[in-house]
Amino acid sequence: MAVDSTHSSPLGVPASDKDAKALQFIEEMTKNVDSVQQRVLREILSRNADTEYLKRFNLNGATDRETFKSRIPVVTYEDLQPYIQRVANGDKSPIFSAHPISEFLTSSGTSAGERKLMPTIHEELDRRQHLYSLLMPVMNLYVPGLDKGKGLYFLFVKASTKTPGGLLARPVLTSYYNSDHFKTRPYDPFNVYTSPNEAILCIDSFQSMYAQMLCGLIMRDEVLRVGAVFASGLLRAIHFLQNNWKELAHDIANGTLNPKVTDDSVRECMKKILKPNPELAEFITKECSKEDWERIIVRIWPNTKYLDVIVTGAMAQYIPTLEYYSGGLPMACTMYASSECYFGLNLNPMCKPSEVAYTIMPNMAYFEFLPHESSASRFVDLVDVEIGKEYELIITTYAGLCRYRVGDILRVTGFHNSAPQFHFVRRKNVLLSIESDKTDEAELQNAIENASLLLKEFNTSVVEYTSYADTKQIPGHYVIYWELLVKDLANTPTDDVLNQCCLQMEESLNSVYRQSRVADNSIGPLEIRVVQNGTFEELMDYAISRGASINQYKVPRCVSFTPIMELLDSRVVSKHFSPCLPHWT
Ligand code: AMP
C-alpha cells in the first residue's frame, strides 16, 4: 500500500497507513517518556488505591512519585509470596489489584524450586497485543516485501494447571496464543504464519512440532522469515527435522499424515494443506540425507531474509550454531518481555546481536532503576538513567506488582528521543541456563551437597566444583566439573555411584529444569566430569597469571572462557551421565 509522505516517521518510511500509526505511537511515547510515566503511575495508584497492599503502606490515595517511593518498599517475589498464595487459594478480595486477577502466569524464574506465579488482569492482554502490533511496522522499515510471503514460526503452548482456588496457571505465551487476541486476529498480509492455529494450540509438543514443520516444508517457497521465541526453540526445530525428516518426506510424498499425530483438530486442518507432492519429498530427502547440515535453513527455505529469534542474554550462546545452520542470516531480536510485564522493543532489529538495545515503552508499566553494583541505593526514573551505566529493573504494573525487582540487569546504550535504550546484560544470579531453565549459585551448591551425600560411604568428598552449560549439541546439557578427595583408595566411588550422583543433582534442581528434562526433552542428561587432583589450583594459578588477586580469588562456579575449558577438559579422568530422568509432575 502506498503511503503518503506526510506519514513519514523519524524512524523511516512506513510500509502502510497502519504502520504509520504504529510508528507515530512509538514517536509519541518516546518523546513524552516522563509525562507518560507519571500518568501510568497515577492510573495504577488511583485505581488500586483501595487494595490491601497499597493500604498496608498508608498511601492514602496519593499518586505522586515522591510519596509512592517513600512509602512503598522495593520487593522480591518472596516478599509477595504470602499474598500470592492467598490469591492462588481463592481469596478474591482486592489484594493487589482493583481488577480481578484473571489468571497466573508461570514464570521461568523459580522460587524455592517452583515456578513463580505472576498475577495478571484481563486488560494486560491488550497491552501485550499492542506491543506485538508495533513489531512488524518497525521490521518493515528494514526488510521490504514481507507482505509477499509467510513467516515460519515454531510457536508452542503448554498444558495449564489450576491453583487450589481455581485460577488458571500457565506460561504467558500459552495464555496469549489461547486468547481471542491471537486466535481471531484479523488478517494482516505482513503477519501471515505457515503454522495453523490448530497446530500451535496442540499441547502435545511432538504433534505440534510435527504439524508446524510439515506446513513449513510444504510452503517452503513462501517462507520469508524463520523464527521461534528464543534461539533454543529454533534449534530444537532443526533437531526435530534431523530426527523426523524421513516421516515428514513420506507424508509430503503421499499427502498423508503420520498416525502419531492423533489430535483431531490438527488432523482436520492438515487435511486441507496436504496434497501428494513427490517432487518436494524428493528434494527434502536429498537435502536432509546429506551428512552436512550447514546452511540447512537457507537450503530448505531459500527465500528467508532473516531469523526472528531472541539471541540476547542467556541465548547468546546459540549464535554460532544458528549462524552455521542459517549461513549467517541476520538474527532479529525484536522484543524484551517477561511474565510480569512486557517491556519494550528493538527499534533497529537488523542490527548485530551484540548491539541489540531494547527501548522500554513507558506506557507498559511504571519503571524504576537501581544502579547496579554501586553503593548508592537511589532509584532513578526511566528518563534519568545514564548512558553506559548498569541498572537493575524495578516495575510497578497495572496488575498490582509494586516496585517489584524483575532480576534483570540492563545497560543504557543510547536514547531514542527521550526514551533510553537498554542492552540486556544478564539475569541476576543465573549461573546455568540451557533454555528457559535458570539455575542459580545456591541451587547448584545445594544440588552438589545432595549428590555428595552418596559419596560418604566411600569416604570421599567434593573439594571443588564448577559448571558449564554445554550447548554444542542439541539438546544442551549441564556439565559439572568435580575435583574429589578420595581418602580410602581401596574403596573409591564406582562408576555407578557417580552416575547416581548426576541423577541426584538433577533431582535437586528446580522444577523448570526437571520439566525441560522430562516433559520437553529440551535438556540432556546432566554430566559430571571428574578432574585430576590439583586442577582447581591450576585454575587459580591461571586466574592469578591474568591479574586476579590472590586474596580475593573465588572459584568461578560457572565457566565458559575457552582456555579455562581447555585446561579443565585436559584434566578429566572420568565422565558420568545421569542414567535416567529425574522426577517431574
Ligand atoms: P519469563 O518470566 O519466564 O517470561 O522470563 C522473562 C525473562 O526472560 C526476562 O526477565 C529476561 O530475563 C529474559 N528475557 C526476556 N526477553 C529477553 C530478551 N529479549 N533478551 C534477553 N533476555 C530476555
Residues whose N, C-alpha, C, O or C-beta is under 5 A from the ligand:
A	BS01	AMP	T106 S107 S108 G109 I310 T312 G313 M335 Y336 A337 S338 S339 D408 F424 R427
